[in-house]
Amino acid sequence: MSTLAWFALVSLAVWVWLLLGQGFFWRTDQRLPPASWHPEERTRVEPDRWPRVAVVVPARDEAEVLPLSLPSLLAQDYPGVAEVILVDDGSTDGTGRLAVELAARRGGLPLTVVSPGEPEPGWTGKLWALRHGMALARTRGPGFLLLTDADIAHEPDSLRLLVSAAEANGLDLVSQMARLRVQSLWERLVVPAFVYFFAQLYPFRWINRPRPLATAAAGGCVLLRTETAVAADVPEVIRQAVIDDVSLARAVRRAGGRIWLGLAERVDSVRPYPGLGDLWRMVARSAYAQLRHSPLLLLGTVAGLVLVYLVPPVALLTGAVRGDGAAAWSGGAAWAVMAGTYVPMLRYYRQPLWLAPLLPFTAFLYLLMTVDSAVRHYRGVGAAWKGRTYARPEAAPEPYPDAAPGEQP
């Protein structure tokens, strides 16, 4: 057999293993766990006493999306006591003022707006904002903290369902991956694949097992038990994290907390990413941090993406032209398995299935974004977002002993 045929066969073997041995990552049925049900009345058994909840929203220059997201939080239909704390993280577009105006017009849950000032050295902006919001919330004795981004809109029963699921299942952290906006051509090509790749790296079933094999969370929607946050020393213990959601989940797991992660049905991101440049910046700002800023992991990732996603279509097309049946057959089979595993995610996002065979092209874009992320890092740009560039890990103060700075995936 030709060298190309051998590579195609290896790629096919990898895809068979991913299909069956990677926690069925491609399935999209990990949804919010239900509360208990009354067997006779067939009704949801909700908590006898609803715990107090503080919703903490870090926000930096979010005036564009806040009118679409904040009213949904203020309108939560929650049987217990709840409030919203918006932390204005140095915004220059009037985010804090707009939040107060929206609350005055819309009513609903009480809103508090605070401004912590610029982050101290060694803190990322979002975690600095969360630190102040969580500290204020804890003075009011909430049983749970809902940490949600300023671009996330919640259906009116979202908070109720989150708390009910946590209480009924004894969970300390319940996280839902918000359904991202998919409207433009580039969003259709890139966004479903973003969630697909995340699930491939962190299979939800592995995270949700009684004996978990992986740990992760989705930072846009995290319901966190307050006593667990205190026990895990969150957010201080992860103050340098760029990929804060995974680091948060690992801190909670180290403290003995139970975690659940799944896809959302009642939680949506309203942030637009209309052009490729917008999506590129979203991925590139943290891709190299995901690889622990390791050149070896970068090389391994590039080689893996080429072997798994690019070799199959190249082998099929080249083999067909050159009459290399083994390369064409194995490449086509690998490509078919790849596309088949992508179909459930496209259905979840209500996208046409003809996008499935284009996954190699999207993977190639992610490869370029990852390389660009590394280039930015070594040029000293680092993880840049909304006017802030975070220091390289070696330039930041030492974390707390149990923070494990290299623990980001």
N, C-alpha and C positions, 0 to 999 in steps of 0.2 A: 504493500500500500504506500501511497505518497505521504509525504510529511504533513500536507494539509489534511489528508484523510485521518491521520492519527490525531491531529489536534481536534478535528471535528468529532471524532469518537470520544475523546476525553471530555469535550464540552457536552456531548450528549449524556455521558455518564454523570457529569456534575448536575445536569438538569434533572435526571431521574432521581438522584439523591435529594436535590432541592424539593422536588415534587412530593416525595414521600418521607423524607427524613428531617426536614427543617420546620417541624412544628406545624405543618400544613399552613404556612405563613400566607399562602395565596387566598385562603378562604376569608370571607368578610362577615362571618356570623358571630364574632365576638362583640356583642352589644351589651349595654348596661344590664348587669345581673338583676333579675326581678326581686322584689321583696316577697315575703311569704304570702301565700294565698289561703283564704278560708276554704277548706275542702267542700263544704256544703253550699255556702252562699256564693262561692266562686268570685270573691271580691278580694282586693288587695288588703293585706293586714299591715297597717302602717304603725309607726311608733306610738306608744301610749303618750309619750311626752316628747315633743319636738325640741331638739337642742337649739340653742341660740347659734346663729351663723353670722360671721362677718365676711363680706365679699371684698377682697382687696384687689384693686385694679391699678397696676403701674402704668403710667401714661406719659409718653414724651412726644410732643408735636403730633397729636392725634385728632386735631380739630376736624379733619376731613371725614374720619370714620365714626367719631364719637356720637353724632346724631343718629347713627344706625345701630349702635351697640349699647350705649348707656341706658336709653329708655327701656330696653329689654331687661336689663338688670333691675331697674327701679320698679318694673311691673311684675316682678316675680310673685307668684301666688303660693306663698309659703305659710303654712299654718302656725309656725313658731315665730320667734322674734328674729329679725334679720336687718342688717344695715349694709350700706355700701361705703367703702372708703376708697376714694380715688387719690392716688399719690402722683402729683404733678411733678415729673422728673425733669425740671429745668426747661420746660417747653417755652418756645418763642412765638407760638401761633395762637396763644390765648386758650389753650386746652383747659386749664383750671377754671377760668372765667366762664367758658362755654358749658362746662359740666354743671356749674352752679345755676346757670340760666336754664339748662335743660331740666334740672330737678325742680326748679320753681315753676316751669310750665307744665311738666308732665306729672309731678307728684309721685306717689308710690313710696317705696322704701326710703328711709332717711339717708341723706348723702352727706359725707364729710370729705372735704378736699384739703389735703395737706401738701406742703412742699418741703422736702428734706434738704434741699441744696445740692451742690455738686458732690459726687461720690468721693469718699476718701481713697487714698492709694490702696490698690489691692482689691477693690470692689468693682464689679461690673455695674452699669447703671441700673439695670432691671432689678438686680438683687439688692442694691442699695435702697431702691424705692420699696421693694418688698419688706426689707428690714424695718423701715419706719412704719409702713402700713400694718405689718403684723404686730409690731410692738404696741401701736395704738389700739389695735383690735383686742389684744390680750388683756388690756386694762379693763375691758368690758365683759370679760368672762365668757367668750363664745366656746361652744363645744366643738365647732368646726370652723375652718377657714376655707373659703372658696377663692383660690388664686386664679384669676382669669385675665387674659390680655384685653387691651382696650379695643381691639378689632374683632372681638368675639361677641356674637349676638346669641342670646339664649331664648328659647321658647318659654312661655310663662310658667310651665311646670318643671323646668329644668332643675332648679335647686331642690324642689320637693323630691324629685325622682333620685337625684344624687344622694341626698341625705337618707332617704328610705333604703336605697341599695346598700349604703355603707352600714347603716344600723342593722339591717336584717342579715347581712352576711359577715358582720364582724370585721369590716375593712377599715384600715387606717388611712389609706390613700386611694381615692377613686379618680381615675383620669380618663377623659374622653378626647380622642383626636378629632378636633372640630372638622366638619366638612368644609374644605377650602373652596373659595370661589373658582368656578370654571366657566368662563364665558368667551374669552378671546382665544384665537387659534393657538397661541403659545401656552396659555393656561391649559388648554385641552391636551397638548402634547406633554407638558412637563408636570403639572400638578398631580394627576392620579399616580404617575410614576414615583413622585416624591413619597407618597404614602406607601406605595408598593415596596419601594426600596427600604423604607423604615421598617415595615413589617417583616421583610426578609432578614434584616439585621437583628431585629428584636421580635421574634414571633410572639404574638399576643398570647397564644395558648401556653407557651413556656413561662411567660410572666405570671399568668393567672393560675398556674398549678399550685396545689397545696405545698409541694416541694418545688419551688420555681427553678427554672434553668436559665432565666434571663431576667434583667431588671431594667425598666424604663418607664417613662411617663411622657405625656404630651402637655407641654407647658401652657397651652392656651386654656385648658380647663382642668384644674386640679382641686379636688375636695380633700382637705387634709385635716385629720383629727388634731385638735390643738395640743393635747397632752403628748401626742406623738411628735409633733413639731418641736416641742420643748425638749423631749427626751433625745431627739436627733440633733439638737442644737442648730436647727434650720432658721434662718439662712446663713448664719455666721460660718458654719462649717464648709459651705460651698461658695463663699463670697467671691472667689476668682473665676467661677465657672462661666464659660461662654455658652456651653450646652447645658443650661441650668436645669432643664426638666429631667434629663437622665441622671445628673448628679444629685438632684433632689430625691429621686426615687431610690438611688443607692444609699443615700444617707438614712432615709426612712427604713430601708431594709436592714441596714446595719444596726439600727435601734430596735429591731425585732418587729417592725410594723408589717402588716399584710397589705399587699398592693394589688390593684386590678387596673388593667388598661384595655380599652377597646375603641371601636369606631362609634362616632356620635350619630344620633338621629335627630336630636333636638338642639344641637349646638352648631353654629355656623360661623365661619370667618367671613367678614365683609370687606376685608382689605383687597383692593384690586391689584393684580400684577399683569397689566395689559400687554406689556412688551417683553421681549426676551431679556433685555437689560435688567428689568425689575426682578425677574425670576433669577437671573444670573447672580445678582448681588445678594439675594436672599440665601442662595445655596453657598456661594463662595465665602460669605462672611464667617461661616463656621465649619466648612468641610474639612479643612486641615486640622482644626481643633478636634474634630471627630476622630482623626487619625493620630491624636496625641502629639502632633507636630513632629512626627517621626518620618524621616526620609525613607526608611526601610518599609514602613507600613504604606507609604505613598506608592512606592514602586510595586509592592505586592497588590495594592488596590488597582492600580492601572493595569497590571498584568492580568488580574482576575477579571476586570471588566472586559478586557480584550478577549480573553479566552471564553468567557461565559456568554457575553452578549454580541460581540462583533464577529467572532470566528464562524458561528452558524450561517449567517447570511452570506458571508464571503465564501465559505466552503460550498454552499449550494450553488451560487451563481458561477463561481470559478470552475467548480466541478462539472457543471452543466456545459459550460463553454469548451472545456478541455476534454470532455469525455471521461472524467474521473468519477465513475459511478459511486465508489465508496465515499468520497468526499461529499458528493452531491446528496447522497442518501442520508448519511449521518448528520450533515449540516442541516438538511431540511427537517429531519426528525427533531433535532435539538431546537430549531427555530419554532417548530410547531408546539413543542412542550412549553417553551418560553411564552409564546403568544397565548396558549391555553391558560397558563397560570395568571396571566394579566387580565383575562376576561372578567372575573368576578369584581376586580377593582373598578374596571370601566363601568360595569353595571351599577355598582354602588354610587358612582359619580354620574350616572345616567348619560354616559357618553357612547357614541357609535362604536361598534365592535371592530370596524375596519382600522381603528387606531392600534389594535393589539399587535399586528405585524410590524408596526413602526417603533416598537420598544427598543430595538437595537440603536436606532437613530437617537432616541431620547437618552439612552445609556451613554452614547458617545458624547452628547452634550454634557451630561453629568461628569464624565471623565475630564472634559476640558475645564469645567467649573472647578473641579477638585484640584487640578494642576494649577489653575489660576489662583486658587486660594493659597496654595503653598508658595507661589511666586510672590503674592502680596505679603505673606508672612515674612519672607526673607528680604523683601524690600523695606521692611520696617513698618508697613501699613497695618499689618495685623488684622484683627476682627473689627472692621469699621461699620458703624451703624448710627444713622441720624446724627452725624456730626461728631461722634466720639470714636476714637481709635484706642483699643485696649492694649495694654502693654504685653509684651511677650511673657510667658510664664516665668522665665528666669529673672525678669526684671521686677516682678511683683513680690511683696512680702511673703514670708513662709506661711502656709496655711496652718490650721490647727492640726495636731498630730494625726487625728483619724480622718482627715479630709481626703487623703490619697489623691494628690493633684493630678497624677497620671491616670486617674480612674475614668475620665471621660472616654467613651468608646472611640 
